[in-house]
Amino acid sequence: MTTDYPATVPAEAPRPRALVILQGREYLHPYLRKAFEPDYELEIAAPDAGVASADASVCILAGGDALPSGAAAMPVIDVPEIVATGMQGLVRRLAREVASGRFFAIRDYEYPRIRVVHAVDLAAAARIAAEAARPGRWTLDDGCAPRIDVLADALAFRIKGKRLYTLPRRWAMLAGVGRFWRGLEYTPAAGASFVGEFDFKPHDVCAYLKTHVYDENSL
């Protein structure tokens, strides 16, 4: 008589742990999870939570965030305005004005430029930096710094194919059209470039908004 014993199931090896230090901006969490998981067990922590040990770690700073204590020993990515689903800041304000028809292009006038990056690229860069495990601080944007009206046009395209109205320059100036946006000053990147340091190729945000085919897997 023989006895059948249950087969031994090997224990699943624990996944390496990744840590992203990020202040707020919960809308970035799905992008980061898509970039890191399932290869890593990802933890996204606020700066005041402290810097815990991890197999791969990175700190993301945006909007003038202060460098958290302890983060100087890890890779740090500085980013400008972020384009994403659920975005905040100036780009969200611009998208609202475009959606409501309150943003106008102005004939024979160039709006200021603005530094932007898409969340897809930020998440991909975060994984690259975390895996490189190289302490340092780098800036990241799409490398194009589009004019505000060009970005508005790309956002309009994504918002159900809307189109911007164009006003004559004289009328626009007399009526104060776009005064807030016309008053913005372009701030160039300060510091070492992530693109140059890691040979990273981010998307042109405006081109991405107009050409990316969104499906059920897109964020």
ZADODO-826141 format. One record per residue (C-alpha): residue in one letter; x, y, z. Coordinates in Angstrom, 1 decimal. Layout:
% residues N
<atom><rest>A</rest><x>X</x><y>Y</y><z>Z</z></atom>
...
END
This chain:
% residues 219
<atom><rest>M</rest><x>0.0</x><y>0.0</y><z>0.0</z></atom>
<atom><rest>T</rest><x>1.4</x><y>3.4</y><z>-1.0</z></atom>
<atom><rest>T</rest><x>0.6</x><y>6.7</y><z>0.5</z></atom>
<atom><rest>D</rest><x>0.2</x><y>9.8</y><z>-1.7</z></atom>
<atom><rest>Y</rest><x>1.6</x><y>12.9</y><z>0.0</z></atom>
<atom><rest>P</rest><x>0.6</x><y>16.4</y><z>-1.2</z></atom>
<atom><rest>A</rest><x>3.3</x><y>17.9</y><z>-3.4</z></atom>
<atom><rest>T</rest><x>5.4</x><y>20.6</y><z>-1.8</z></atom>
<atom><rest>V</rest><x>4.6</x><y>24.0</y><z>-3.2</z></atom>
<atom><rest>P</rest><x>7.7</x><y>26.1</y><z>-3.2</z></atom>
<atom><rest>A</rest><x>7.3</x><y>29.4</y><z>-1.4</z></atom>
<atom><rest>E</rest><x>7.1</x><y>32.4</y><z>-3.7</z></atom>
<atom><rest>A</rest><x>10.2</x><y>34.5</y><z>-3.6</z></atom>
<atom><rest>P</rest><x>9.6</x><y>37.9</y><z>-2.0</z></atom>
<atom><rest>R</rest><x>9.6</x><y>40.8</y><z>-4.5</z></atom>
<atom><rest>P</rest><x>12.2</x><y>43.5</y><z>-4.1</z></atom>
<atom><rest>R</rest><x>10.8</x><y>46.6</y><z>-2.4</z></atom>
<atom><rest>A</rest><x>10.7</x><y>50.0</y><z>-4.1</z></atom>
<atom><rest>L</rest><x>10.1</x><y>53.3</y><z>-2.3</z></atom>
<atom><rest>V</rest><x>9.0</x><y>56.6</y><z>-3.9</z></atom>
<atom><rest>I</rest><x>9.0</x><y>59.7</y><z>-1.7</z></atom>
<atom><rest>L</rest><x>6.3</x><y>62.0</y><z>-2.9</z></atom>
<atom><rest>Q</rest><x>4.4</x><y>64.9</y><z>-1.4</z></atom>
<atom><rest>G</rest><x>0.7</x><y>64.5</y><z>-2.1</z></atom>
<atom><rest>R</rest><x>-0.2</x><y>64.3</y><z>-5.8</z></atom>
<atom><rest>E</rest><x>-2.2</x><y>61.1</y><z>-5.4</z></atom>
<atom><rest>Y</rest><x>-3.1</x><y>61.2</y><z>-9.1</z></atom>
<atom><rest>L</rest><x>0.5</x><y>60.1</y><z>-9.8</z></atom>
<atom><rest>H</rest><x>0.1</x><y>56.8</y><z>-7.9</z></atom>
<atom><rest>P</rest><x>-1.5</x><y>54.8</y><z>-10.7</z></atom>
<atom><rest>Y</rest><x>1.3</x><y>55.9</y><z>-13.1</z></atom>
<atom><rest>L</rest><x>4.0</x><y>54.9</y><z>-10.6</z></atom>
<atom><rest>R</rest><x>2.4</x><y>51.5</y><z>-9.8</z></atom>
<atom><rest>K</rest><x>2.2</x><y>50.8</y><z>-13.5</z></atom>
<atom><rest>A</rest><x>5.9</x><y>51.6</y><z>-13.9</z></atom>
<atom><rest>F</rest><x>7.1</x><y>49.6</y><z>-10.9</z></atom>
<atom><rest>E</rest><x>4.6</x><y>46.7</y><z>-10.4</z></atom>
<atom><rest>P</rest><x>4.6</x><y>43.7</y><z>-10.5</z></atom>
<atom><rest>D</rest><x>8.4</x><y>43.6</y><z>-10.5</z></atom>
<atom><rest>Y</rest><x>8.5</x><y>45.5</y><z>-7.2</z></atom>
<atom><rest>E</rest><x>6.5</x><y>45.8</y><z>-4.1</z></atom>
<atom><rest>L</rest><x>5.9</x><y>49.6</y><z>-4.2</z></atom>
<atom><rest>E</rest><x>5.5</x><y>51.9</y><z>-1.3</z></atom>
<atom><rest>I</rest><x>4.7</x><y>55.6</y><z>-2.0</z></atom>
<atom><rest>A</rest><x>5.4</x><y>57.6</y><z>1.2</z></atom>
<atom><rest>A</rest><x>5.1</x><y>61.2</y><z>2.2</z></atom>
<atom><rest>P</rest><x>8.3</x><y>63.0</y><z>3.1</z></atom>
<atom><rest>D</rest><x>7.3</x><y>63.3</y><z>6.7</z></atom>
<atom><rest>A</rest><x>7.0</x><y>59.5</y><z>6.9</z></atom>
<atom><rest>G</rest><x>10.8</x><y>59.2</y><z>7.0</z></atom>
<atom><rest>V</rest><x>13.1</x><y>57.5</y><z>4.6</z></atom>
<atom><rest>A</rest><x>12.9</x><y>53.7</y><z>5.1</z></atom>
<atom><rest>S</rest><x>15.3</x><y>51.2</y><z>3.6</z></atom>
<atom><rest>A</rest><x>14.3</x><y>49.7</y><z>0.2</z></atom>
<atom><rest>D</rest><x>15.9</x><y>47.8</y><z>-2.7</z></atom>
<atom><rest>A</rest><x>15.3</x><y>50.8</y><z>-5.0</z></atom>
<atom><rest>S</rest><x>14.3</x><y>54.3</y><z>-3.9</z></atom>
<atom><rest>V</rest><x>13.7</x><y>57.7</y><z>-5.5</z></atom>
<atom><rest>C</rest><x>12.4</x><y>61.1</y><z>-4.4</z></atom>
<atom><rest>I</rest><x>10.1</x><y>63.2</y><z>-6.6</z></atom>
<atom><rest>L</rest><x>10.0</x><y>67.0</y><z>-6.1</z></atom>
<atom><rest>A</rest><x>7.4</x><y>69.2</y><z>-7.8</z></atom>
<atom><rest>G</rest><x>6.1</x><y>72.7</y><z>-7.4</z></atom>
<atom><rest>G</rest><x>8.9</x><y>73.9</y><z>-5.2</z></atom>
<atom><rest>D</rest><x>8.8</x><y>71.0</y><z>-2.7</z></atom>
<atom><rest>A</rest><x>11.5</x><y>71.1</y><z>-0.1</z></atom>
<atom><rest>L</rest><x>14.1</x><y>68.2</y><z>-0.1</z></atom>
<atom><rest>P</rest><x>13.0</x><y>65.8</y><z>2.7</z></atom>
<atom><rest>S</rest><x>15.5</x><y>65.0</y><z>5.4</z></atom>
<atom><rest>G</rest><x>17.5</x><y>61.9</y><z>4.4</z></atom>
<atom><rest>A</rest><x>16.5</x><y>62.1</y><z>0.7</z></atom>
<atom><rest>A</rest><x>19.9</x><y>63.6</y><z>-0.2</z></atom>
<atom><rest>A</rest><x>21.3</x><y>60.1</y><z>-0.2</z></atom>
<atom><rest>M</rest><x>18.9</x><y>58.9</y><z>-2.9</z></atom>
<atom><rest>P</rest><x>18.1</x><y>59.9</y><z>-6.5</z></atom>
<atom><rest>V</rest><x>16.0</x><y>63.0</y><z>-6.6</z></atom>
<atom><rest>I</rest><x>13.9</x><y>64.2</y><z>-9.7</z></atom>
<atom><rest>D</rest><x>12.7</x><y>67.8</y><z>-9.9</z></atom>
<atom><rest>V</rest><x>9.8</x><y>68.2</y><z>-12.2</z></atom>
<atom><rest>P</rest><x>7.7</x><y>71.2</y><z>-13.4</z></atom>
<atom><rest>E</rest><x>4.0</x><y>71.1</y><z>-14.3</z></atom>
<atom><rest>I</rest><x>2.8</x><y>67.5</y><z>-14.7</z></atom>
<atom><rest>V</rest><x>0.3</x><y>66.5</y><z>-17.4</z></atom>
<atom><rest>A</rest><x>-1.8</x><y>63.5</y><z>-16.3</z></atom>
<atom><rest>T</rest><x>-5.3</x><y>62.3</y><z>-15.6</z></atom>
<atom><rest>G</rest><x>-6.4</x><y>64.2</y><z>-12.4</z></atom>
<atom><rest>M</rest><x>-3.5</x><y>66.7</y><z>-12.8</z></atom>
<atom><rest>Q</rest><x>-3.2</x><y>69.7</y><z>-10.6</z></atom>
<atom><rest>G</rest><x>-1.6</x><y>73.2</y><z>-10.7</z></atom>
<atom><rest>L</rest><x>-1.4</x><y>75.5</y><z>-13.7</z></atom>
<atom><rest>V</rest><x>-2.1</x><y>72.8</y><z>-16.3</z></atom>
<atom><rest>R</rest><x>-5.3</x><y>71.8</y><z>-14.6</z></atom>
<atom><rest>R</rest><x>-6.4</x><y>75.5</y><z>-14.6</z></atom>
<atom><rest>L</rest><x>-5.5</x><y>75.7</y><z>-18.3</z></atom>
<atom><rest>A</rest><x>-7.5</x><y>72.6</y><z>-19.1</z></atom>
<atom><rest>R</rest><x>-10.6</x><y>73.9</y><z>-17.2</z></atom>
<atom><rest>E</rest><x>-10.4</x><y>77.2</y><z>-19.2</z></atom>
<atom><rest>V</rest><x>-10.1</x><y>75.3</y><z>-22.4</z></atom>
<atom><rest>A</rest><x>-13.0</x><y>73.0</y><z>-21.6</z></atom>
<atom><rest>S</rest><x>-15.2</x><y>75.9</y><z>-20.7</z></atom>
<atom><rest>G</rest><x>-14.3</x><y>77.9</y><z>-23.7</z></atom>
<atom><rest>R</rest><x>-12.6</x><y>80.7</y><z>-21.7</z></atom>
<atom><rest>F</rest><x>-9.1</x><y>80.3</y><z>-23.2</z></atom>
<atom><rest>F</rest><x>-8.5</x><y>82.0</y><z>-26.5</z></atom>
<atom><rest>A</rest><x>-5.6</x><y>82.0</y><z>-28.9</z></atom>
<atom><rest>I</rest><x>-4.5</x><y>85.5</y><z>-30.0</z></atom>
<atom><rest>R</rest><x>-3.6</x><y>86.3</y><z>-33.6</z></atom>
<atom><rest>D</rest><x>0.0</x><y>87.5</y><z>-34.1</z></atom>
<atom><rest>Y</rest><x>0.8</x><y>87.0</y><z>-30.4</z></atom>
<atom><rest>E</rest><x>3.0</x><y>84.4</y><z>-28.7</z></atom>
<atom><rest>Y</rest><x>2.1</x><y>83.3</y><z>-25.2</z></atom>
<atom><rest>P</rest><x>4.9</x><y>82.6</y><z>-22.8</z></atom>
<atom><rest>R</rest><x>6.4</x><y>79.1</y><z>-22.7</z></atom>
<atom><rest>I</rest><x>5.9</x><y>76.6</y><z>-19.9</z></atom>
<atom><rest>R</rest><x>7.9</x><y>73.6</y><z>-18.8</z></atom>
<atom><rest>V</rest><x>5.9</x><y>70.4</y><z>-18.6</z></atom>
<atom><rest>V</rest><x>6.3</x><y>66.6</y><z>-18.4</z></atom>
<atom><rest>H</rest><x>3.9</x><y>63.8</y><z>-18.8</z></atom>
<atom><rest>A</rest><x>3.2</x><y>61.5</y><z>-15.9</z></atom>
<atom><rest>V</rest><x>4.0</x><y>58.5</y><z>-18.0</z></atom>
<atom><rest>D</rest><x>7.6</x><y>59.7</y><z>-18.5</z></atom>
<atom><rest>L</rest><x>7.9</x><y>60.8</y><z>-14.9</z></atom>
<atom><rest>A</rest><x>7.0</x><y>57.3</y><z>-13.7</z></atom>
<atom><rest>A</rest><x>9.4</x><y>55.7</y><z>-16.1</z></atom>
<atom><rest>A</rest><x>12.2</x><y>58.0</y><z>-15.1</z></atom>
<atom><rest>A</rest><x>11.4</x><y>57.3</y><z>-11.4</z></atom>
<atom><rest>R</rest><x>12.0</x><y>53.6</y><z>-11.9</z></atom>
<atom><rest>I</rest><x>15.2</x><y>54.2</y><z>-13.9</z></atom>
<atom><rest>A</rest><x>16.6</x><y>56.5</y><z>-11.2</z></atom>
<atom><rest>A</rest><x>15.6</x><y>54.1</y><z>-8.4</z></atom>
<atom><rest>E</rest><x>17.3</x><y>51.2</y><z>-10.1</z></atom>
<atom><rest>A</rest><x>20.4</x><y>53.2</y><z>-10.8</z></atom>
<atom><rest>A</rest><x>20.7</x><y>53.9</y><z>-7.1</z></atom>
<atom><rest>R</rest><x>22.8</x><y>56.9</y><z>-7.8</z></atom>
<atom><rest>P</rest><x>22.5</x><y>59.8</y><z>-5.3</z></atom>
<atom><rest>G</rest><x>22.0</x><y>63.1</y><z>-7.1</z></atom>
<atom><rest>R</rest><x>19.4</x><y>65.6</y><z>-8.1</z></atom>
<atom><rest>W</rest><x>18.2</x><y>66.0</y><z>-11.7</z></atom>
<atom><rest>T</rest><x>15.5</x><y>68.1</y><z>-13.5</z></atom>
<atom><rest>L</rest><x>13.1</x><y>66.4</y><z>-15.9</z></atom>
<atom><rest>D</rest><x>10.7</x><y>67.9</y><z>-18.5</z></atom>
<atom><rest>D</rest><x>9.7</x><y>67.1</y><z>-22.1</z></atom>
<atom><rest>G</rest><x>12.5</x><y>69.2</y><z>-23.6</z></atom>
<atom><rest>C</rest><x>10.0</x><y>71.2</y><z>-25.7</z></atom>
<atom><rest>A</rest><x>8.7</x><y>73.9</y><z>-23.3</z></atom>
<atom><rest>P</rest><x>5.6</x><y>74.6</y><z>-25.4</z></atom>
<atom><rest>R</rest><x>3.9</x><y>78.0</y><z>-25.6</z></atom>
<atom><rest>I</rest><x>0.9</x><y>78.1</y><z>-23.4</z></atom>
<atom><rest>D</rest><x>-1.5</x><y>78.4</y><z>-26.4</z></atom>
<atom><rest>V</rest><x>0.1</x><y>75.4</y><z>-28.1</z></atom>
<atom><rest>L</rest><x>-0.4</x><y>73.3</y><z>-24.9</z></atom>
<atom><rest>A</rest><x>-3.9</x><y>74.6</y><z>-24.7</z></atom>
<atom><rest>D</rest><x>-4.6</x><y>73.5</y><z>-28.3</z></atom>
<atom><rest>A</rest><x>-3.2</x><y>70.0</y><z>-27.4</z></atom>
<atom><rest>L</rest><x>-5.4</x><y>69.8</y><z>-24.3</z></atom>
<atom><rest>A</rest><x>-8.4</x><y>71.0</y><z>-26.4</z></atom>
<atom><rest>F</rest><x>-7.8</x><y>68.1</y><z>-28.8</z></atom>
<atom><rest>R</rest><x>-7.9</x><y>65.6</y><z>-25.9</z></atom>
<atom><rest>I</rest><x>-11.1</x><y>67.2</y><z>-24.6</z></atom>
<atom><rest>K</rest><x>-13.4</x><y>65.7</y><z>-27.2</z></atom>
<atom><rest>G</rest><x>-11.7</x><y>67.3</y><z>-30.1</z></atom>
<atom><rest>K</rest><x>-12.4</x><y>70.9</y><z>-29.0</z></atom>
<atom><rest>R</rest><x>-10.9</x><y>73.8</y><z>-31.0</z></atom>
<atom><rest>L</rest><x>-9.6</x><y>77.1</y><z>-29.7</z></atom>
<atom><rest>Y</rest><x>-11.1</x><y>80.3</y><z>-30.8</z></atom>
<atom><rest>T</rest><x>-8.7</x><y>82.9</y><z>-32.1</z></atom>
<atom><rest>L</rest><x>-9.2</x><y>86.6</y><z>-31.4</z></atom>
<atom><rest>P</rest><x>-7.5</x><y>89.6</y><z>-33.1</z></atom>
<atom><rest>R</rest><x>-4.7</x><y>90.9</y><z>-31.0</z></atom>
<atom><rest>R</rest><x>-6.1</x><y>94.4</y><z>-30.6</z></atom>
<atom><rest>W</rest><x>-9.4</x><y>93.1</y><z>-29.3</z></atom>
<atom><rest>A</rest><x>-7.8</x><y>90.6</y><z>-27.0</z></atom>
<atom><rest>M</rest><x>-5.5</x><y>93.2</y><z>-25.5</z></atom>
<atom><rest>L</rest><x>-8.3</x><y>95.8</y><z>-25.0</z></atom>
<atom><rest>A</rest><x>-10.5</x><y>93.2</y><z>-23.4</z></atom>
<atom><rest>G</rest><x>-7.7</x><y>91.8</y><z>-21.2</z></atom>
<atom><rest>V</rest><x>-8.1</x><y>88.3</y><z>-22.7</z></atom>
<atom><rest>G</rest><x>-5.6</x><y>85.8</y><z>-21.3</z></atom>
<atom><rest>R</rest><x>-4.1</x><y>88.4</y><z>-18.9</z></atom>
<atom><rest>F</rest><x>-3.2</x><y>85.8</y><z>-16.4</z></atom>
<atom><rest>W</rest><x>-1.4</x><y>83.5</y><z>-18.9</z></atom>
<atom><rest>R</rest><x>0.2</x><y>86.4</y><z>-20.7</z></atom>
<atom><rest>G</rest><x>1.7</x><y>87.5</y><z>-17.4</z></atom>
<atom><rest>L</rest><x>3.5</x><y>84.3</y><z>-16.6</z></atom>
<atom><rest>E</rest><x>7.3</x><y>84.2</y><z>-16.9</z></atom>
<atom><rest>Y</rest><x>9.1</x><y>81.2</y><z>-18.3</z></atom>
<atom><rest>T</rest><x>11.5</x><y>79.7</y><z>-15.8</z></atom>
<atom><rest>P</rest><x>14.2</x><y>77.6</y><z>-17.4</z></atom>
<atom><rest>A</rest><x>15.4</x><y>74.4</y><z>-15.7</z></atom>
<atom><rest>A</rest><x>18.0</x><y>74.8</y><z>-13.1</z></atom>
<atom><rest>G</rest><x>20.3</x><y>71.9</y><z>-12.4</z></atom>
<atom><rest>A</rest><x>21.6</x><y>68.8</y><z>-14.1</z></atom>
<atom><rest>S</rest><x>19.3</x><y>67.3</y><z>-16.7</z></atom>
<atom><rest>F</rest><x>17.9</x><y>63.8</y><z>-16.2</z></atom>
<atom><rest>V</rest><x>17.6</x><y>63.4</y><z>-19.9</z></atom>
<atom><rest>G</rest><x>21.3</x><y>63.9</y><z>-20.5</z></atom>
<atom><rest>E</rest><x>22.5</x><y>62.0</y><z>-17.4</z></atom>
<atom><rest>F</rest><x>20.4</x><y>58.8</y><z>-18.1</z></atom>
<atom><rest>D</rest><x>20.0</x><y>59.1</y><z>-21.9</z></atom>
<atom><rest>F</rest><x>16.3</x><y>59.3</y><z>-21.3</z></atom>
<atom><rest>K</rest><x>13.9</x><y>60.3</y><z>-24.1</z></atom>
<atom><rest>P</rest><x>10.6</x><y>61.8</y><z>-22.8</z></atom>
<atom><rest>H</rest><x>7.6</x><y>62.3</y><z>-25.0</z></atom>
<atom><rest>D</rest><x>6.8</x><y>65.7</y><z>-26.5</z></atom>
<atom><rest>V</rest><x>3.8</x><y>66.4</y><z>-24.3</z></atom>
<atom><rest>C</rest><x>1.7</x><y>68.2</y><z>-26.9</z></atom>
<atom><rest>A</rest><x>2.5</x><y>65.5</y><z>-29.6</z></atom>
<atom><rest>Y</rest><x>1.6</x><y>62.8</y><z>-27.1</z></atom>
<atom><rest>L</rest><x>-1.7</x><y>64.4</y><z>-26.3</z></atom>
<atom><rest>K</rest><x>-2.6</x><y>64.6</y><z>-30.0</z></atom>
<atom><rest>T</rest><x>-1.3</x><y>61.2</y><z>-31.2</z></atom>
<atom><rest>H</rest><x>-1.5</x><y>58.7</y><z>-28.3</z></atom>
<atom><rest>V</rest><x>-4.2</x><y>56.1</y><z>-28.8</z></atom>
<atom><rest>Y</rest><x>-5.9</x><y>55.7</y><z>-25.5</z></atom>
<atom><rest>D</rest><x>-7.3</x><y>52.3</y><z>-24.6</z></atom>
<atom><rest>E</rest><x>-8.5</x><y>50.4</y><z>-21.5</z></atom>
<atom><rest>N</rest><x>-4.9</x><y>50.1</y><z>-20.4</z></atom>
<atom><rest>S</rest><x>-4.1</x><y>53.8</y><z>-20.7</z></atom>
<atom><rest>L</rest><x>-4.1</x><y>56.1</y><z>-17.7</z></atom>
END
